[in-house]
Amino acid sequence: MILRPQPAYSLIFAFIIVTVMMLIAVTTIQNTTDKIAYYRDLEGGSMAYLAAQSAAENGVLAMKDYEAGYETSLSDSFTADYDGDGTEETTGDYQVYGNAQRNENDATDVYYIPMPGTGSAGEYGDCSLTDADHDGDFDDDPVVDDPCNWNKMLYGQSVSIPLYTDDGSGTLQFPYDLSGFTSWSLKVRTPCVDPEDDPETCTRYELSDGATGTSYVYASDDSILLWQITGAGTEGGADYDVSVVPDDDSYDYRTLTYRDPLNNTEVHESLINNAAGQSFSAASTLDQYVVLKAANSSPYTDLYNACMGDTDGVPTTQEVTLSNLSLQLDIVTPLKEASGDSIPYLEWQLTIDSTDPFADNKSVIIGEGYHPGTEHIFYHPYVITRSTTGESSNVYTLSN
């Protein structure tokens, strides 16, 4: 009997089935590995986020007994063992910022309120506060004219700006305590008609100020922003209340009544309009947008003396020991164009010419969370802004 070779169909079919099964298994394992890595990333990011949030809340707690301007920081303010291995590998740090800051895009070295990048006049989502290199500084400051460097103020709203700072121990320092203090300036402007335009070159709303061509109607040029310096202290052992309000001196010229530029310190509509057209290099005028100033020169000596605790007007003397001092702002007149259309709000900014700054009217608490992964460390920031003058607070959560 002769045996004839048979085709190996069964063997070939089995090989194909095994190969397919191996491919399916490899693919399934790879997908499972990818999913495990994905969920580990999600977990790592969540752990970093929770650590940052907890650290920021620790920062809020740390400043509860202090005044505006208090600043502090703490590394590893929050630690946690989320995976239960006995090692607290998830950590969180916080930084508390409370003082005005310089702007990296400005060579004048003045301090700014609001802190660069924290203004409320910017479009929602446009302004960000980051510490990208974790050195405790605000990076990539917007240009000075950017709305993110200005605060918004609505008709009927009140703003309080501290003219002091906390030295870190709960003790307040006033302008006469601060090294190199010479002046502060309040800038006020209207917003851009189109918020998408360049803030340095945009067309801004113009307040109806009573001017038509070369004519001027005093009664139509309303005081629009009421300011007052308020505070308290002691003089010669007795209680002393600080209260400086606008001078409204006027004079007649060619039968018309004008505000006396050497004595009047009202913030009126034409002043805001005119200040918007000023040049930074104008030698004989205030800088652009400046409507009020505390300096040892007319007509601002009353403001300057109040800041220096000086009641007799004699330079370099201090009669009042201050315990509180603030600049209060209130928009008291509806914001209107000449056409009668409404202007949505005003923008304000305070600059301080001093070696040491005033406090901002808010504190910024930055929590930073870290969680070690298998290939890298997960990082997440969490930012809280907290009013130090009784105004509303906001919470911002920033992504990586």
C-alpha positions in Angstrom: 0.0 0.0 0.0 1.4 3.3 -1.0 0.8 6.4 1.3 0.3 9.7 -0.6 1.2 13.1 1.0 -1.9 15.1 2.1 -2.2 18.9 1.8 -1.5 20.7 5.2 -4.7 22.7 5.1 -5.5 22.1 8.7 -2.1 23.2 9.8 -2.2 26.4 7.7 -5.7 27.2 8.9 -4.6 26.7 12.6 -1.6 29.0 12.0 -3.8 31.7 10.6 -6.2 31.4 13.5 -3.3 31.6 16.0 -1.8 34.6 14.2 -5.1 36.5 14.2 -5.6 35.7 17.9 -2.1 36.9 18.7 -2.7 40.2 16.8 -6.0 40.7 18.6 -4.3 39.9 22.0 -1.4 42.3 21.2 -3.8 45.1 20.1 -6.0 44.5 23.2 -2.9 44.7 25.5 -1.7 47.9 23.7 -5.1 49.5 24.0 -5.3 48.5 27.7 -1.8 49.9 28.3 -2.8 53.1 26.6 -6.0 53.4 28.6 -4.1 52.7 31.8 -1.6 55.5 31.0 -4.5 57.8 30.0 -6.3 57.3 33.3 -3.1 57.6 35.2 -2.6 61.0 33.5 -6.1 62.0 34.4 -5.5 60.9 38.0 -2.2 62.7 38.1 -3.6 65.9 36.8 -6.5 65.7 39.2 -4.2 65.1 42.1 -2.1 68.2 41.1 -5.3 70.2 40.8 -6.6 69.2 44.2 -3.2 69.9 45.8 -3.1 73.4 44.2 -6.6 74.2 45.3 -5.8 73.1 48.9 -2.6 75.0 48.9 -4.3 78.2 47.7 -7.0 77.8 50.4 -4.1 77.5 53.0 -2.8 80.8 51.6 -6.2 82.5 52.2 -6.2 81.1 55.7 -2.6 82.4 56.3 -3.6 86.0 55.5 -6.8 86.2 57.4 -5.4 88.3 60.3 -3.4 90.7 58.2 -4.1 93.9 56.3 -3.9 94.9 52.6 -0.4 94.4 51.2 0.4 91.3 53.3 2.6 88.9 51.3 3.9 85.5 52.2 4.7 82.1 50.8 5.1 78.5 51.9 6.5 75.5 50.2 4.8 72.1 50.8 1.9 73.8 52.5 -0.1 70.8 51.5 1.0 67.2 51.3 -1.0 64.0 50.7 -0.5 60.3 50.2 -3.2 59.6 47.7 -2.1 56.1 46.6 -1.8 54.8 50.2 1.9 53.7 50.0 2.9 55.7 53.0 4.7 58.4 51.1 3.3 61.9 50.8 4.3 62.4 47.2 1.6 64.9 46.2 2.5 68.5 47.4 1.2 72.0 47.1 2.9 75.5 47.5 1.3 78.9 47.8 2.3 82.5 47.2 0.3 85.5 48.5 0.8 88.7 46.6 -0.7 91.9 48.1 1.3 94.9 46.8 1.3 96.9 43.6 3.9 95.6 41.2 6.1 97.0 38.4 5.4 96.1 34.8 8.2 94.5 32.8 7.1 96.4 29.7 7.5 99.8 31.4 10.9 101.4 31.9 9.8 104.1 34.4 10.0 101.7 37.4 6.7 103.0 38.9 4.4 100.5 40.6 0.9 99.7 39.3 -2.5 99.0 40.8 -3.9 96.7 39.6 -1.0 94.2 39.5 0.0 93.6 35.9 -2.3 91.0 34.3 -5.0 91.2 37.1 -7.2 94.1 35.9 -10.9 93.6 35.5 -11.3 95.8 32.4 -10.0 93.0 30.0 -12.3 90.7 28.2 -13.2 87.6 30.1 -10.6 84.9 29.5 -8.1 87.4 28.0 -6.2 88.2 31.2 -4.1 85.6 32.9 -1.8 85.5 35.9 1.0 82.9 35.6 4.2 82.1 37.3 5.6 80.0 34.4 9.1 79.6 35.8 8.0 79.3 39.4 10.2 82.1 40.6 7.5 84.1 42.3 7.2 86.8 39.6 4.4 87.6 37.2 5.7 86.8 33.7 4.9 88.2 30.3 3.2 91.4 31.7 0.8 93.0 29.2 1.7 96.4 27.8 0.7 99.2 30.2 -2.3 100.3 28.1 -3.7 96.7 27.9 -7.1 96.5 29.6 -5.7 93.6 31.7 -3.7 96.3 33.5 -6.7 98.5 34.3 -9.7 98.0 36.5 -13.3 98.5 35.4 -15.6 100.9 37.3 -19.4 101.2 36.6 -21.8 104.0 37.3 -22.9 103.9 40.9 -19.9 101.7 41.9 -17.5 102.6 44.7 -13.8 101.8 44.8 -11.5 101.9 47.7 -7.7 102.0 47.1 -5.4 101.6 50.2 -2.6 104.2 50.5 -0.6 102.0 52.7 0.8 98.4 53.0 1.3 95.7 55.6 4.9 95.2 56.5 4.4 91.5 56.9 3.8 91.6 60.6 0.4 93.2 60.7 1.9 96.7 61.1 0.8 99.3 58.5 3.2 101.4 56.6 2.0 104.7 55.2 3.6 106.9 52.5 5.8 108.7 55.0 7.2 105.2 56.0 7.9 104.1 52.5 11.3 104.5 51.1 11.6 106.9 48.2 7.9 107.9 48.0 7.4 111.1 45.9 3.9 110.8 44.3 1.0 108.8 43.1 -1.1 109.4 40.1 -4.7 108.3 39.3 -5.4 107.5 35.6 -8.9 107.3 34.3 -10.1 106.6 30.7 -13.0 105.4 28.7 -12.8 102.0 27.1 -12.2 101.3 23.4 -15.3 101.5 21.2 -14.2 98.2 19.7 -12.7 96.0 22.4 -10.9 94.0 19.8 -8.8 97.0 18.7 -5.3 97.7 19.8 -5.6 99.5 23.2 -2.7 101.8 22.4 -4.3 103.1 19.2 -8.0 102.4 19.4 -10.8 104.9 19.2 -12.2 105.5 22.7 -15.6 106.7 23.8 -15.7 110.5 24.4 -17.7 111.8 27.3 -20.2 114.6 26.6 -18.4 117.5 28.2 -20.3 120.6 27.0 -17.8 121.5 24.4 -19.0 122.3 20.9 -16.3 123.4 18.6 -14.5 126.3 20.4 -17.4 127.0 22.7 -17.6 125.7 26.2 -20.6 125.4 28.6 -19.4 125.1 32.2 -22.7 123.8 33.5 -22.6 120.9 31.0 -19.1 119.8 32.0 -20.2 117.6 34.9 -18.0 116.3 37.7 -18.2 112.6 36.9 -15.9 110.9 39.4 -16.1 112.0 43.1 -12.9 111.3 45.0 -12.0 111.6 48.7 -9.0 110.7 50.8 -10.2 109.3 54.1 -8.4 108.0 57.0 -7.7 108.3 60.7 -4.9 108.8 63.1 -3.7 110.8 66.1 -2.2 114.3 66.4 -0.7 115.4 69.7 -2.4 112.4 71.4 -5.8 113.3 70.1 -7.9 111.5 67.5 -7.6 112.9 64.0 -9.8 112.3 61.0 -8.4 112.6 57.5 -10.8 114.0 54.9 -9.6 115.6 51.7 -12.2 116.3 49.0 -12.0 118.0 45.5 -11.5 121.8 45.3 -14.0 123.3 42.9 -12.6 126.8 42.4 -13.6 128.5 39.2 -13.0 131.9 37.5 -14.7 134.0 34.9 -13.0 134.6 31.6 -14.7 136.3 28.8 -18.0 135.9 30.7 -17.6 132.1 30.8 -16.9 130.1 33.9 -14.0 127.7 33.8 -12.4 125.4 36.3 -9.3 126.9 37.7 -6.5 124.5 36.6 -4.2 125.7 39.5 -6.8 125.0 42.2 -9.6 122.8 40.9 -9.2 119.1 41.5 -12.6 117.9 40.3 -12.5 114.9 37.9 -14.9 116.3 35.3 -15.8 115.1 31.8 -13.6 117.4 29.8 -10.6 116.5 32.1 -11.0 112.8 31.2 -11.4 113.6 27.5 -8.4 116.0 27.5 -6.2 113.6 29.5 -6.7 110.9 26.9 -5.0 113.1 24.3 -2.0 114.0 26.4 1.4 112.8 25.5 3.7 110.8 27.8 6.5 113.2 26.9 4.5 116.5 27.4 6.7 118.4 29.7 4.2 121.0 30.9 1.2 118.7 31.4 0.3 115.5 33.3 1.0 112.2 31.7 -1.6 110.6 29.5 -4.9 109.6 31.3 -3.8 111.2 34.6 -6.7 113.1 36.3 -5.5 113.3 39.9 -2.1 113.3 41.6 -0.7 113.5 45.0 2.6 115.5 44.8 4.3 118.3 46.6 3.2 120.8 44.0 0.0 122.9 43.2 -2.8 122.0 43.1 -2.1 118.6 44.7 -0.3 119.6 47.9 -3.4 118.9 50.0 -3.4 115.3 48.8 0.3 114.9 49.3 0.2 116.4 52.8 -2.6 114.1 53.8 -0.4 111.1 52.7 2.6 112.5 54.7 0.7 113.2 57.9 1.4 116.9 57.5 -1.2 119.3 58.8 0.8 122.6 58.9 2.1 122.5 55.3 5.7 122.8 56.4 7.8 120.4 54.3 9.4 117.4 55.9 7.3 117.7 59.1 4.8 115.1 60.3 2.1 116.0 62.8 -0.3 113.0 62.3 0.4 109.4 63.0 -1.9 107.6 60.7 -3.8 104.3 61.4 -5.7 104.2 58.1 -5.6 106.0 54.7 -7.5 105.3 51.5 -8.5 106.9 48.2 -12.3 106.5 47.7 -13.7 106.8 44.2 -17.4 107.0 43.2 -18.9 107.6 39.7 -21.7 110.0 40.4 -22.8 111.0 36.9 -24.2 108.7 34.2 -21.6 108.0 31.5 -22.9 109.5 28.3 -21.6 110.4 24.9 -22.6 113.7 23.2 -25.2 111.7 21.2 -26.8 110.6 24.4 -25.6 107.0 24.0 -24.4 105.3 27.2 -20.7 104.5 27.8 -20.5 101.1 29.6 -17.9 102.0 32.2 -14.6 103.8 33.0 -11.2 102.2 33.5 -8.8 103.3 36.2 -5.2 102.6 37.2 -3.0 104.0 40.0 0.7 104.4 39.6 3.1 104.9 42.6 6.5 106.6 42.2 8.3 105.1 45.2 11.0 102.6 46.1 8.4 100.7 48.1 4.9 100.2 46.9 1.4 100.6 48.3 -0.9 97.6 48.7 -3.2 96.6 45.8 -6.9 96.6 46.7 -6.9 92.9 46.4 -4.7 89.9 47.3 -3.7 87.3 44.7 -3.1 83.8 46.1 -1.4 81.3 43.8 -1.5 77.7 44.7 0.7 75.3 42.8 0.1 71.5 42.9 2.6 68.8 42.0 2.0 65.0 41.6 4.8 62.7 40.4 3.9 60.5 37.5 5.8 57.6 35.9 7.3 59.8 33.2 6.9 63.3 34.4 5.6 65.5 37.3 2.1 66.8 36.9 1.7 70.5 37.7 -1.4 72.6 38.1 -1.9 76.2 39.3 -5.0 77.5 41.1 -5.5 81.3 41.6 -7.8 83.1 44.0 -8.2 86.8 44.1 -9.5 88.2 47.4 -10.6 91.8 48.0 -8.9 93.5 50.8 -11.2 96.5 50.8 -14.6 94.9 51.0 -15.3 94.5 47.2 -16.3 91.2 45.6 -13.8 88.4 45.1 -13.2 86.2 42.1 -11.7 82.7 41.6 -9.7 81.9 38.5 -8.6 78.4 37.7 -5.7 78.3 35.2 -4.9 75.3 33.1 -1.4 74.0 32.5 
